[in-house]
Amino acid sequence: MNQLRHPIPTRRNLTWTALIATVACLAWAGPASGSDDDPFADNPPAAAPEAVPSKAKVPPAPAAAPAASAATISPGIVEQLPASAYPEPYTRGLYGGPLWLDMQGLQWPYMPHSGVGISGYGWIDGNYRLIRSGNPSIPPTYHELLDQGRFVLRITPTYTEGSWFVQAQAEIVANTDQQDVQPAPTVVGADDVWVRTGTLQSWDVTVGRFQAFDVYPLGMGLDLNTYERLGAFDPVNNTPGNIGTVAALYAADYLLYRPSGAKVADAALHVYPFQFLRVEALAQFGNNGLQNVLGGRPAVIFDVGWLKLRGALEYLYKWERDPDPTQTNTERDRGGAGSAQVVFAPYVEAGLNFGYAVYDLVTASNPTGDPGNSGNRISYGGFIDASPIPAILPNLLLGLGANYAVQHNLLKDQDMNYEQSTNMQLFAAVQYLFYKQLYLKVVGGYAKSHFQNQHTSIPYDDDMFSLRVRMQYLF
């Protein structure tokens, strides 16, 4: 499962509560055992252990490390999740790479015995960007430095009986100053908050706050909340994704990320009829503080290791709570995205992506539709990652990637009111994995955007150079 919005206690009380809970959990946690062995070793890993024989039609997912990593854990106690909790029935990707870190719709954490799993991550980013703007109303160059970070403690209590299980998961988040703070400008928040029940590696129902199946993987760059992901946007117009701003990539992401509203939740049915096929039927409902929201997003992932195909469609409808005709304001966002990846471990992996979306706005003054704030979004791109000398430096990865996005409104017959922007994003990355848990990654980016009839009647271009250094620890 890359933002809790309901009311929380005071920052001071919540911070101390989270700190005490964290210390208590870690004090009981077992020793770290994840990623002890390279999943691409000559001998394939054994199956993960089960508390009792499974009745599932689909065999248990193989572990990403020897089964012994979980065999020493007694059911019913707190444990740091072993490598077997991250299933890998087929190769997920190059070891330590972006596809390997993506669970690709698999049912995880995989805990075939009752207990409480502990896991998480922490990262710190140092960012720099230089924007050269063609907008005649602002200075021609703009420099900015940004340091940001994020820590997530994931707690997953699980109860199993035969092949049936029930899980709950909470991700406690500590933020430093992110470009796009999650959730609001607070220090402590939450990401995942969900309850799940079903049959191990066969099916489940998940309800709460979680991320949907990702069908548009981006490689080693363009991470959320980074400058290379935002692209070359004007410093005076820094809200990507809206009309009048630089085009943001579309990854079937109206319903992809965790709900951003205080009273919005997801419910999803996941089905695993075969080891190579994963299906998600997701619905979103609630109120985002301004509007009621209702949407659906079916997604499917076909995965045989060396070849992965992903796709999703989505529809999101928003309408005002106030029935007053003068306040009528409805939105319809819909689209779809798909991708294909190939993995030739341990040498190279690559992928191609495409997404297309349509958005419509209806207001009281435009009851048949507001063409100035309605339009289309298109994006496409790809990436390639390689381990240049796997026999000598198996933990070294190099990556390249590119994405191109276009956004325009529906006023093509009104030259001065027709708005369009494009956004080309390129990156190169170098990553090294120390001790199988500590990542050091350097990403260099270049972006170029084109603006037509947005701020000025004369079209102009911006471009951006960016550099980012990330240190990340997984546990």
PATORFI-689850 format. One record per residue: y, x, z of N, C-alpha, C in turn. Coordinates in steps of 0.05 Angstrom, whole numbers, padded with zeros to 5 digits, always signed. Example, Ala and Ser with C-alpha at 12.3 -4.5 7.8 and 13.67 -1.06 7.14 Angstrom:
<balums>
-00114+00264+00156-00090+00246+00156-00066+00264+00156-00045+00257+00142-00021+00273+00143+00001+00258+00157
</balums>
This chain:
<balums>
-00022+00017+00000+00000+00000+00000+00024+00019+00000+00133+00053-00058+00151+00067-00051+00174+00045-00056+00211-00027+00104+00234-00043+00097+00233-00070+00112+00229-00069+00137+00229-00093+00152+00257-00104+00156+00260-00131+00153+00286-00142+00154+00289-00163+00177+00268-00170+00191+00272-00190+00212+00285-00178+00236+00298-00194+00254+00313-00183+00276+00296-00165+00293+00309-00143+00303+00295-00124+00320+00311-00120+00345+00298-00109+00367+00313-00104+00391+00334-00083+00387+00348-00076+00407+00369-00056+00404+00356-00030+00396+00372-00013+00382+00362+00012+00372+00351+00029+00394+00365+00030+00417+00357+00048+00439+00330+00040+00450+00327+00013+00455+00301+00004+00467+00279+00007+00447+00283+00001+00421+00262+00002+00401+00254+00031+00397+00274+00049+00397+00268+00078+00393+00250+00088+00415+00257+00081+00441+00239+00090+00463+00212+00077+00462+00211+00051+00454+00185+00038+00452+00168+00051+00431+00180+00057+00407+00164+00070+00386+00156+00098+00394+00173+00112+00409+00166+00140+00417+00143+00139+00436+00144+00121+00456+00122+00119+00476+00096+00112+00462+00097+00092+00444+00073+00083+00430+00061+00106+00413+00079+00121+00400+00070+00143+00383+00056+00164+00400+00068+00172+00423+00056+00193+00440+00029+00183+00450+00028+00158+00459+00003+00148+00470-00020+00147+00449-00013+00139+00425-00033+00138+00404-00043+00165+00396-00025+00184+00393-00033+00211+00385-00048+00225+00407-00043+00217+00432-00058+00230+00454-00087+00222+00453-00093+00198+00443-00121+00189+00441-00134+00196+00414-00118+00205+00395-00128+00209+00368-00148+00232+00367-00168+00230+00350-00187+00251+00346-00175+00273+00329-00190+00295+00325-00179+00317+00309-00176+00310+00280-00157+00322+00267-00153+00317+00239-00176+00328+00223-00187+00311+00205-00209+00320+00189-00206+00313+00160-00183+00301+00152-00180+00293+00124-00177+00317+00106-00186+00314+00081-00183+00334+00060-00195+00361+00068-00218+00361+00082-00231+00386+00089-00242+00400+00065-00252+00385+00045-00264+00397+00022-00250+00387-00003-00250+00403-00024-00239+00395-00050-00257+00374-00062-00246+00350-00069-00264+00329-00081-00276+00337-00107-00266+00359-00120-00277+00367-00145-00297+00390-00142-00308+00393-00118-00329+00414-00114-00353+00407-00130-00371+00427-00133-00395+00423-00150-00413+00400-00140-00415+00398-00113-00433+00378-00102-00417+00353-00096-00424+00330-00107-00409+00305-00103-00411+00297-00073-00390+00284-00063-00390+00276-00035-00410+00253-00030-00419+00252-00005-00438+00231+00003-00422+00206+00008-00437+00183+00010-00424+00158+00016-00414+00157+00044-00393+00141+00048-00382+00138+00075-00402+00123+00092-00404+00129+00118-00423+00116+00136-00416+00087+00141-00435+00071+00148-00430+00043+00156-00441+00038+00183-00428+00020+00198-00437+00013+00225-00464-00001+00224-00467-00019+00205-00492-00033+00200-00496-00036+00170-00520-00042+00161-00524-00044+00132-00505-00064+00120-00493-00057+00097-00474-00075+00083-00488-00095+00066-00476-00119+00065-00485-00140+00047-00468-00143+00022-00449-00125+00019-00431-00127-00004-00446-00122-00030-00438-00136-00052-00450-00132-00078-00443-00105-00090-00420-00095-00083-00411-00069-00093-00417-00048-00072-00430-00026-00079-00437-00005-00059-00411+00005-00046-00414+00016-00021-00391+00027-00007-00379+00049-00024-00352+00052-00023-00338+00072-00038-00346+00100-00027-00350+00119-00045-00356+00146-00036-00332+00158-00021-00338+00176-00003-00316+00189+00012-00304+00211-00005-00279+00219+00002-00266+00241-00011-00272+00267+00003-00289+00267+00024-00299+00290+00038-00326+00283+00049-00342+00303+00059-00369+00297+00069-00369+00275+00090-00390+00259+00091-00391+00236+00109-00390+00246+00138-00397+00270+00144-00396+00280+00171-00368+00279+00183-00348+00278+00166-00320+00277+00177-00315+00252+00193-00331+00231+00188-00328+00206+00203-00351+00201+00222-00373+00214+00218-00398+00208+00233-00395+00213+00262-00377+00232+00270-00375+00239+00298-00356+00220+00313-00344+00201+00299-00325+00183+00312-00340+00159+00323-00336+00153+00349-00350+00130+00361-00333+00105+00356-00346+00083+00348-00331+00059+00343-00316+00050+00368-00293+00038+00364-00278+00026+00386-00257+00043+00398-00253+00068+00388-00232+00085+00399-00212+00091+00377-00189+00103+00386-00169+00111+00367-00177+00137+00354-00174+00138+00327-00181+00162+00313-00160+00168+00291-00156+00194+00286-00141+00201+00262-00159+00197+00238-00149+00182+00218-00167+00174+00197-00179+00199+00182-00205+00199+00178-00218+00220+00163-00215+00217+00133-00223+00236+00118-00221+00235+00089-00236+00211+00077-00258+00203+00091-00274+00180+00080-00258+00154+00081-00235+00153+00095-00219+00128+00095-00204+00124+00070-00203+00145+00052-00189+00144+00027-00209+00145+00004-00220+00122-00004-00243+00122-00023-00236+00134-00049-00256+00145-00062-00254+00158-00088-00279+00154-00104-00285+00128-00112-00310+00123-00127-00310+00138-00154-00286+00142-00165-00282+00159-00188-00259+00178-00182-00256+00199-00198-00235+00218-00194-00208+00204-00194-00192+00207-00173-00166+00194-00172-00146+00211-00189-00148+00237-00189-00130+00254-00203-00133+00283-00194-00117+00301-00205-00118+00328-00196-00113+00330-00166-00129+00347-00153-00128+00348-00124-00100+00354-00114-00089+00337-00097-00063+00341-00086-00040+00331-00104-00047+00321-00128-00026+00312-00147-00018+00283-00143+00001+00273-00159+00011+00246-00155-00009+00224-00159-00028+00227-00178-00049+00207-00182-00068+00208-00159-00075+00231-00149-00093+00234-00126-00081+00221-00101-00055+00223-00098-00041+00211-00075-00039+00180-00077-00042+00170-00101-00040+00141-00107-00068+00128-00104-00071+00109-00086-00097+00097-00081-00106+00078-00104-00089+00072-00123-00096+00058-00148-00111+00032-00143-00102+00016-00124-00113-00010-00119-00138-00011-00102-00148+00012-00093-00172+00012-00077-00167+00000-00050-00189-00010-00037-00187-00022-00011-00187+00000+00010-00164+00005+00021-00161+00026+00041-00141+00017+00063-00142+00029+00087-00161+00049+00096-00189+00038+00097-00209+00053+00088-00237+00045+00088-00249+00052+00115-00253+00032+00132-00264+00037+00159-00288+00019+00162-00312+00029+00159-00336+00012+00160-00346+00007+00189-00330+00016+00209-00337+00011+00237-00311+00002+00251-00314-00011+00274-00291-00020+00289-00277+00003+00302-00250+00001+00303-00235+00022+00315-00205+00019+00307-00190+00038+00315-00161+00039+00309-00155+00065+00294-00147+00063+00269-00141+00087+00253-00112+00094+00255-00107+00120+00256-00080+00131+00256-00076+00150+00232-00054+00146+00218-00048+00164+00195-00018+00162+00190-00009+00177+00170+00019+00175+00162+00029+00199+00148+00055+00202+00147+00067+00225+00133+00096+00228+00142+00107+00251+00135+00135+00257+00140+00145+00275+00118+00170+00270+00108+00181+00288+00088+00211+00291+00092+00221+00314+00083+00249+00321+00084+00257+00330+00056+00279+00319+00045+00289+00326+00019+00317+00339+00021+00321+00360+00005+00348+00370+00001+00355+00365-00028+00377+00350-00034+00384+00342-00061+00411+00353-00069+00414+00360-00095+00439+00367-00106+00442+00354-00134+00466+00345-00141+00470+00335-00168+00498+00342-00177+00500+00346-00203+00525+00350-00217+00527+00329-00239+00547+00312-00239+00551+00292-00260+00575+00300-00276+00572+00299-00302+00594+00303-00321+00599+00276-00335+00622+00263-00329+00627+00236-00338+00646+00235-00362+00640+00217-00381+00657+00212-00403+00676+00189-00398+00675+00177-00374+00692+00155-00367+00721+00166-00364+00740+00157-00381+00767+00169-00379+00782+00161-00354+00772+00142-00338+00787+00133-00315+00780+00148-00289+00761+00167-00291+00753+00182-00267+00752+00212-00274+00751+00230-00254+00750+00259-00260+00725+00265-00276+00726+00287-00292+00704+00293-00311+00679+00304-00297+00682+00316-00273+00658+00326-00260+00657+00316-00231+00632+00315-00221+00627+00304-00194+00603+00318-00182+00607+00331-00159+00585+00346-00145+00578+00331-00120+00552+00331-00113+00544+00318-00088+00519+00331-00077+00519+00335-00050+00495+00344-00036+00486+00322-00018+00459+00320-00014+00448+00299+00003+00423+00310+00016+00421+00307+00042+00396+00314+00056+00385+00289+00068+00360+00283+00064+00349+00258+00074+00320+00262+00081+00309+00244+00097+00281+00247+00106+00270+00221+00115+00244+00221+00120+00229+00196+00127+00204+00204+00141+00198+00190+00163+00172+00194+00178+00159+00167+00181+00133+00165+00175+00118+00140+00177+00093+00145+00194+00091+00129+00215+00066+00129+00232+00051+00103+00225+00027+00105+00214+00011+00082+00205-00011+00077+00226-00013+00052+00236-00033+00044+00256-00049+00022+00244-00076+00025+00243-00093+00005+00230-00117-00002+00247-00114-00022+00265-00137-00032+00280-00156-00047+00262-00182-00043+00265-00202-00054+00247-00226-00064+00264-00236-00088+00256-00261-00098+00268-00280-00104+00245-00305-00095+00247-00325-00100+00227-00350-00113+00239-00362-00130+00223-00388-00142+00231-00404-00145+00205-00424-00126+00201-00437-00125+00176-00418-00116+00154-00417-00129+00132-00399-00122+00111-00372-00136+00113-00370-00155+00132-00345-00170+00137-00326-00153+00155-00300-00154+00150-00281-00139+00166-00255-00154+00168-00239-00147+00188-00212-00156+00191-00195-00132+00200-00172-00129+00188-00154-00107+00193-00126-00117+00197-00110-00103+00212-00081-00106+00213-00069-00079+00209-00046-00077+00198-00033-00051+00194-00003-00054+00199+00008-00034+00213+00037-00031+00217+00044-00002+00211+00066+00001+00197+00077+00028+00191+00105+00030+00204+00106+00045+00226+00131+00050+00240+00147+00072+00226+00172+00066+00219+00187+00084+00202+00211+00095+00217+00215+00121+00216+00239+00134+00225+00254+00146+00201+00279+00138+00197+00294+00147+00174+00316+00167+00182+00321+00185+00164+00347+00199+00165+00363+00189+00141+00386+00199+00136+00405+00187+00117+00393+00188+00088+00380+00166+00080+00369+00164+00053+00391+00153+00034+00387+00160+00009+00404+00149-00012+00403+00118-00012+00380+00107-00007+00376+00078-00006+00360+00073+00020+00373+00069+00042+00361+00068+00068+00342+00044+00069+00319+00048+00081+00299+00026+00084+00292+00024+00114+00298+00002+00127+00310-00022+00116+00340-00020+00114+00355-00025+00135+00384-00025+00134+00394+00001+00147+00419+00005+00153+00427+00030+00165+00418+00033+00194+00392+00031+00198+00381+00035+00225+00362+00059+00224+00356+00069+00248+00339+00093+00250+00310+00085+00249+00302+00064+00263+00274+00056+00266+00271+00030+00251+00250+00028+00235+00243+00003+00221+00214+00002+00216+00205-00012+00195+00177-00014+00189+00173-00017+00159+00151-00008+00149+00143-00013+00121+00121-00034+00121+00096-00026+00121+00074-00046+00121+00073-00061+00147+00070-00087+00145+00063-00105+00167+00045-00127+00156+00019-00123+00157+00001-00143+00145-00025-00147+00160-00039-00169+00153-00066-00174+00163-00084-00179+00139-00108-00168+00140-00127-00170+00118-00154-00177+00128-00169-00193+00113-00197-00199+00119-00212-00202+00093-00238-00196+00094-00255-00198+00071-00281-00183+00074-00292-00175+00052-00318-00160+00051-00313-00132+00041-00324-00113+00054-00319-00085+00047-00325-00080+00018-00305-00069+00004-00308-00060-00024-00317-00083-00043-00312-00108-00035-00319-00131-00051-00295-00149-00057-00282-00158-00035-00258-00175-00038-00243-00175-00012-00218-00184-00013-00203-00188+00012-00178-00205+00006-00167-00217+00027-00142-00231+00027-00123-00216+00045-00100-00209+00035-00080-00194+00051-00054-00210+00051-00043-00214+00075-00019-00230+00079+00001-00214+00096+00026-00213+00087+00047-00199+00103+00066-00184+00085+00071-00159+00093+00091-00142+00079+00077-00117+00070+00074-00114+00044+00059-00091+00033+00068-00087+00004+00059-00065-00008+00066-00059-00035+00043-00068-00054+00050-00079-00077+00030-00089-00096+00018-00066-00112-00001-00072-00130-00013-00052-00147+00009-00039-00164+00010-00013-00164+00029+00002-00180+00017+00007-00208+00030-00002-00229+00019+00000-00256+00036+00019-00273+00055+00033-00261+00074+00049-00277+00077+00076-00263+00056+00093-00261+00059+00118-00247+00077+00138-00262+00093+00153-00247+00114+00169-00258+00110+00199-00257+00088+00208-00245+00083+00237-00244+00095+00249-00219+00103+00275-00222+00112+00290-00199+00142+00287-00193+00157+00273-00209+00185+00269-00205+00192+00240-00204+00218+00234-00205+00229+00207-00205+00220+00191-00180+00217+00205-00157+00210+00192-00132+00232+00173-00124+00225+00152-00109+00245+00133-00098+00265+00148-00081+00290+00138-00082+00312+00148-00066+00320+00177-00073+00315+00185-00098+00323+00212-00107+00342+00210-00130+00357+00232-00134+00377+00232-00155+00364+00230-00183+00342+00244-00187+00330+00242-00214+00320+00214-00220+00313+00198-00199+00304+00171-00203+00328+00153-00211+00351+00158-00199+00375+00141-00204+00386+00146-00232+00385+00170-00242+00396+00176-00268+00426+00182-00267+00438+00185-00291+00466+00193-00293+00484+00168-00291+00489+00159-00267+00506+00136-00263+00534+00145-00254+00554+00129-00260+00581+00135-00253+00585+00135-00223+00598+00155-00211+00603+00154-00182+00618+00130-00173+00634+00118-00191+00649+00094-00184+00633+00069-00188+00609+00071-00198+00593+00048-00205+00564+00054-00198+00559+00055-00173+00534+00067-00163+00513+00047-00153+00510+00025-00167+00490+00006-00160+00471+00002-00184+00452+00021-00188+00434+00019-00212+00419-00007-00213+00414-00016-00237+00398-00040-00241+00413-00065-00246+00440-00065-00242+00456-00089-00247+00472-00087-00272+00480-00110-00283+00497-00109-00307+00523-00094-00300+00531-00077-00318+00555-00060-00313+00548-00033-00302+00522-00027-00298+00514-00001-00288+00493+00011-00306+00485+00035-00299+00465+00049-00316+00439+00034-00315+00424+00034-00337+00398+00020-00339+00378+00034-00320+00364+00017-00305+00343+00027-00287+00316+00022-00300+00297+00040-00296+00271+00036-00308+00258+00011-00297+00242-00002-00313+00228-00027-00305+00198-00021-00304+00186-00025-00281+00158-00018-00276+00142-00043-00266+00148-00067-00277+00137-00091-00265+00143-00091-00235+00169-00087-00229+00176-00081-00201+00194-00102-00188+00197-00126-00200+00210-00147-00185+00194-00155-00160+00168-00153-00162+00150-00160-00139+00133-00137-00131+00138-00113-00140+00122-00090-00134+00125-00080-00106+00150-00076-00098+00156-00064-00072+00154-00084-00049+00154-00074-00025+00153-00092-00002+00177-00110-00002+00174-00136+00005+00196-00155+00004+00220-00145+00019+00244-00149+00007+00269-00139+00019+00283-00159+00036+00274-00184+00036+00287-00205+00051+00276-00207+00079+00292-00217+00098+00283-00219+00126+00261-00240+00129+00260-00260+00111+00241-00282+00115+00223-00285+00090+00216-00262+00078+00200-00262+00053+00174-00248+00059+00152-00258+00049+00126-00246+00053+00109-00248+00027+00088-00232+00026+00069-00232+00004+00042-00242+00014+00027-00254-00004-00001-00261+00001-00016-00253-00025-00038-00239-00022-00053-00229-00045-00083-00232-00041-00096-00239-00063-00125-00238-00064-00133-00214-00080-00150-00196-00069-00160-00172-00083-00190-00176-00088-00198-00171-00112-00226-00174-00119-00235-00148-00132-00259-00139-00124-00271-00114-00135-00299-00120-00146-00301-00133-00169-00327-00141-00180-00344-00117-00188-00332-00095-00196-00346-00071-00203-00330-00047-00192-00343-00024-00189-00328-00001-00179-00305+00007-00198-00307+00000-00223-00287+00009-00242-00265-00012-00247-00266-00035-00233-00247-00057-00238-00235-00067-00212-00208-00068-00211-00195-00078-00187-00174-00099-00196-00174-00122-00183-00156-00144-00191-00140-00153-00167-00114-00158-00172-00097-00168-00151-00082-00193-00161-00084-00215-00146-00068-00239-00151-00049-00242-00128-00023-00237-00133-00003-00236-00111+00017-00258-00114+00024-00270-00092+00046-00290-00091+00066-00281-00070+00092-00287-00076+00113-00280-00057+00129-00306-00052+00137-00309-00026+00151-00334-00019+00169-00328+00005+00190-00344+00009+00207-00342+00032+00236-00344+00024+00253-00333+00041+00282-00334+00037+00294-00306+00043+00310-00296+00024+00321-00269+00027+00348-00268+00042+00355-00290+00055+00381-00291+00069+00402-00306+00053+00399-00307+00026+00418-00321+00009+00404-00342-00007+00380-00337-00016+00366-00354-00034+00337-00358-00025+00325-00380-00033+00296-00383-00031+00283-00368-00054+00260-00355-00050+00247-00340-00070+00218-00349-00072+00208-00349-00097+00180-00356-00102+00171-00342-00127+00149-00327-00125+00140-00312-00148+00110-00307-00148+00101-00297-00171+00072-00290-00174+00070-00265-00191+00049-00249-00185+00045-00224-00200+00015-00217-00201+00001-00224-00223-00026-00215-00227-00026-00186-00238-00045-00170-00228-00047-00142-00237-00077-00134-00238-00083-00116-00256-00110-00106-00259-00110-00076-00264-00130-00063-00253-00133-00034-00258-00162-00029-00266-00165-00017-00289-00191-00008-00300-00192+00023-00296-00213+00033-00282-00213+00061-00275-00242+00072-00276-00246+00091-00294-00272+00105-00295-00268+00135-00291-00246+00141-00277-00241+00169-00270-00225+00184-00291-00237+00191-00313-00223+00205-00334-00204+00188-00349-00208+00161-00349-00190+00142-00362-00183+00120-00343-00157+00114-00341-00147+00093-00323-00128+00075-00340-00132+00049-00339-00114+00030-00353-00104+00010-00332-00078+00006-00332-00066-00012-00312-00047-00031-00326-00045-00055-00315-00026-00075-00326-00019-00096-00305+00006-00107-00308+00014-00129-00290+00035-00146-00304+00035-00172-00298+00055-00191-00306+00068-00203-00281+00093-00212-00283+00105-00223-00259+00127-00243-00266+00131-00261-00247+00151-00282-00250+00164-00287-00223+00190-00285-00221+00204-00289-00195+00226-00310-00200+00227-00330-00183+00247-00352-00185+00262-00352-00159+00289-00353-00161+00307-00354-00137+00326-00378-00141+00330-00393-00119+00349-00415-00120+00363-00418-00093+00387-00430-00094+00404-00433-00071+00392-00453-00051+00397-00447-00025+00389-00466-00004+00407-00491-00004+00433-00487-00011+00453-00508-00011+00450-00525-00036+00445-00551-00033+00442-00569-00057+00468-00577-00070+00491-00568-00059+00517-00575-00070+00518-00565-00099+00524-00582-00118+00525-00574-00146+00544-00551-00152+00566-00549-00135+00585-00527-00139+00573-00500-00131+00551-00501-00117+00538-00476-00108+00513-00470-00124+00507-00485-00144+00483-00481-00160+00482-00452-00171+00461-00438-00164+00459-00411-00173+00429-00404-00173+00417-00403-00196+00388-00397-00197+00384-00373-00215+00362-00358-00208+00355-00334-00224+00325-00336-00231+00319-00327-00255+00291-00324-00264+00287-00296-00275+00270-00281-00262+00263-00254-00270+00233-00253-00277+00228-00244-00302+00200-00242-00309+00196-00219-00329+00171-00210-00330+00165-00187-00347+00137-00177-00343+00132-00154-00354+00105-00142-00352+00107-00112-00358+00087-00098-00349+00085-00069-00353+00056-00060-00355+00052-00039-00369+00025-00028-00372+00025+00002-00375+00003+00015-00370+00001+00044-00372-00027+00053-00377-00030+00078-00385-00056+00091-00389-00054+00120-00379-00074+00129-00365-00075+00156-00356-00102+00168-00362-00102+00194-00367-00126+00209-00371-00126+00232-00351-00150+00239-00341-00153+00260-00321-00176+00278-00330-00170+00303-00334-00190+00323-00340-00189+00344-00318-00201+00336-00295-00201+00353-00272-00218+00378-00276-00210+00401-00264-00186+00405-00248-00163+00417-00263-00161+00411-00289-00141+00425-00306-00116+00409-00311-00119+00384-00321-00095+00370-00330-00099+00340-00327-00076+00326-00323-00075+00296-00323-00049+00288-00337-00050+00264-00350-00026+00255-00364-00026+00225-00366-00002+00214-00371-00001+00185-00373+00023+00175-00390+00020+00150-00400+00041+00137-00415+00046+00110-00403+00072+00101-00403+00080+00076-00390+00098+00060-00408+00098+00033-00405+00116+00015-00419+00121-00009-00402+00147-00018-00402+00153-00043-00388+00175-00059-00402+00174-00085-00400+00194-00103-00413+00199-00126-00394+00225-00132-00390+00233-00154-00372+00255-00170-00383+00257-00196-00375+00278-00214-00382+00289-00226-00357+00315-00228-00354+00327-00240-00330+00349-00259-00339+00349-00283-00325+00368-00304-00331+00382-00313-00306+00408-00318-00308+00424-00328-00286+00438-00354-00294+00436-00375-00277+00449-00400-00281+00468-00405-00258+00493-00411-00264+00514-00416-00243+00526-00443-00247+00543-00451-00228+00556-00477-00230+00575-00478-00254+00587-00456-00260+00606-00455-00283+00591-00451-00310+00565-00443-00308+00549-00439-00333+00522-00453-00328+00521-00479-00328+00496-00494-00321+00474-00489-00341+00480-00481-00366+00459-00475-00385+00452-00446-00386+00464-00430-00370+00458-00401-00369+00483-00384-00372+00483-00362-00358+00506-00344-00358+00498-00319-00375+00506-00319-00401+00497-00297-00419+00508-00270-00411+00531-00270-00397+00542-00244-00389+00527-00230-00368+00512-00246-00351+00496-00235-00330+00466-00241-00334+00458-00246-00358+00430-00249-00365+00424-00229-00388+00399-00221-00389+00393-00201-00410+00365-00191-00409+00361-00167-00420+00334-00155-00423+00334-00127-00412+00311-00118-00403+00307-00090-00394+00282-00080-00408+00283-00055-00418+00260-00042-00431+00259-00014-00420+00235-00004-00414+00232+00024-00407+00205+00034-00416+00204+00060-00422+00179+00073-00430+00181+00102-00424+00158+00115-00421+00158+00144-00414+00131+00154-00409+00129+00178-00399+00103+00190-00393+00106+00215-00377+00084+00227-00370+00083+00252-00353+00058+00268-00359+00059+00293-00352+00036+00310-00353+00037+00330-00330+00014+00333-00316+00011+00351-00294-00012+00370-00300-00009+00395-00292-00029+00415-00298-00033+00434-00275-00057+00443-00271-00064+00465-00253-00069+00489-00270-00049+00507-00272-00051+00529-00293-00073+00549-00288-00080+00555-00263-00101+00574-00257-00118+00563-00234-00134+00542-00239-00148+00529-00217-00168+00547-00202-00179+00567-00216-00198+00585-00203-00185+00603-00183-00160+00610-00187-00146+00629-00169-00127+00614-00150-00111+00595-00161-00092+00580-00145-00097+00550-00149-00118+00539-00137-00124+00511-00143-00104+00492-00131-00087+00501-00113-00067+00483-00100-00040+00484-00114-00038+00498-00136-00013+00500-00151-00013+00480-00174+00008+00463-00175+00011+00444-00196+00038+00446-00210+00039+00443-00236+00063+00441-00252+00065+00414-00265+00088+00403-00267+00091+00376-00278+00116+00373-00295+00113+00357-00316+00136+00349-00334+00135+00319-00337+00158+00307-00341+00159+00278-00345+00185+00269-00357+00184+00245-00369+00208+00233-00382+00206+00203-00381+00229+00190-00379+00231+00161-00380+00257+00153-00394+00255+00132-00410+00279+00122-00424+00281+00092-00419+00305+00083-00411+00309+00055-00404+00333+00044-00419+00332+00018-00426+00353+00004-00440+00358-00022-00426+00383-00029-00422+00390-00055-00410+00414-00067-00424+00413-00093-00431+00436-00105-00444+00437-00135-00437+00462-00146-00439+00465-00174-00434+00462-00190-00460+00469-00216-00460+00463-00233-00483+00488-00240-00500+00509-00224-00496+00534-00230-00511+00537-00212-00536+00517-00211-00552+00518-00194-00576+00539-00202-00596+00547-00227-00596+00567-00237-00615+00596-00234-00605+00598-00224-00580+00625-00220-00569+00628-00190-00562+00639-00175-00581+00638-00146-00579+00650-00136-00553+00673-00147-00544+00686-00136-00520+00671-00144-00495+00654-00164-00495+00640-00173-00472+00611-00165-00472+00601-00155-00494+00574-00146-00496+00571-00120-00481+00552-00119-00462+00548-00095-00446+00520-00084-00450+00518-00059-00453+00493-00045-00457+00494-00017-00445+00472-00009-00432+00471+00018-00422+00443+00029-00427+00441+00055-00431+00415+00069-00434+00414+00091-00414+00390+00100-00408+00386+00120-00387+00362+00137-00395+00366+00162-00402+00344+00180-00407+00341+00199-00383+00317+00201-00372+00311+00217-00348+00289+00237-00354+00294+00263-00350+00275+00284-00354+00271+00300-00328+00247+00310-00323+00244+00327-00300+00222+00348-00304+00224+00369-00289+00203+00390-00287+00198+00396-00258+00173+00399-00250+00167+00402-00222+00146+00424-00217+00148+00437-00194+00128+00457-00185+00121+00449-00156+00095+00448-00151+00085+00440-00125+00063+00458-00115+00063+00464-00089+00041+00479-00077+00033+00465-00052+00007+00464-00048-00005+00450-00025-00016+00471-00005-00004+00473+00018-00013+00492+00039-00031+00478+00058-00054+00491+00064-00073+00481+00085-00081+00453+00079-00080+00444+00055-00090+00418+00046-00074+00394+00058-00052+00400+00072-00036+00378+00084-00006+00382+00082+00003+00406+00077+00032+00411+00076+00040+00416+00047+00058+00400+00036+00067+00402+00009+00095+00414+00008+00099+00431-00012+00126+00441-00018+00130+00436-00048+00150+00421-00055+00155+00413-00083+00184+00417-00090+00188+00429-00114+00215+00433-00125+00216+00417-00151+00237+00400-00154+00240+00384-00178+00268+00388-00190+00269+00396-00215+00294+00398-00230+00296+00375-00250+00319+00362-00251+00322+00339-00268+00346+00340-00286+00344+00327-00309+00367+00323-00326+00367+00294-00336+00390+00281-00335+00392+00253-00344+00417+00250-00361+00415+00231-00380+00438+00225-00397+00439+00195-00401+00462+00183-00396+00466+00154-00399+00488+00148-00418+00486+00125-00431+00506+00115-00450+00516+00088-00441+00542+00084-00440+00554+00059-00432+00571+00048-00455+00566+00022-00460+00581+00008-00481+00595-00016-00469+00622-00016-00471+00639-00038-00461+00636-00043-00431+00631-00022-00416+00630-00024-00387+00651-00006-00374+00672-00016-00365+00696-00002-00354+00717+00003-00376+00709+00006-00401+00729+00013-00422+00719+00003-00448+00737-00002-00467+00729-00011-00493+00717+00011-00510+00719+00036-00502+00709+00058-00517+00682+00067-00505+00660+00066-00519+00635+00075-00508+00636+00104-00500+00621+00111-00479+00621+00139-00470+00594+00146-00458+00590+00172-00453+00565+00182-00442+00570+00196-00416+00551+00195-00398+00550+00212-00374+00524+00229-00376+00525+00253-00364+00499+00267-00360+00499+00279-00332+00475+00286-00323+00471+00295-00295+00450+00317-00294+00456+00337-00278+00436+00358-00271+00430+00354-00241+00405+00355-00234+00397+00352-00206+00376+00372-00198+00375+00378-00172+00355+00396-00161+00347+00385-00134+00321+00384-00129+00311+00373-00104+00288+00390-00093+00288+00395-00067+00267+00409-00054+00255+00391-00032+00229+00385-00034+00216+00368-00014+00194+00383+00001+00195+00380+00028+00173+00389+00045+00160+00365+00057+00134+00361+00054+00121+00337+00062+00095+00344+00077+00090+00330+00099+00065+00334+00114+00050+00307+00115+00025+00308+00108+00007+00285+00109-00012+00288+00132-00017+00266+00147-00037+00267+00168-00052+00241+00169
</balums>
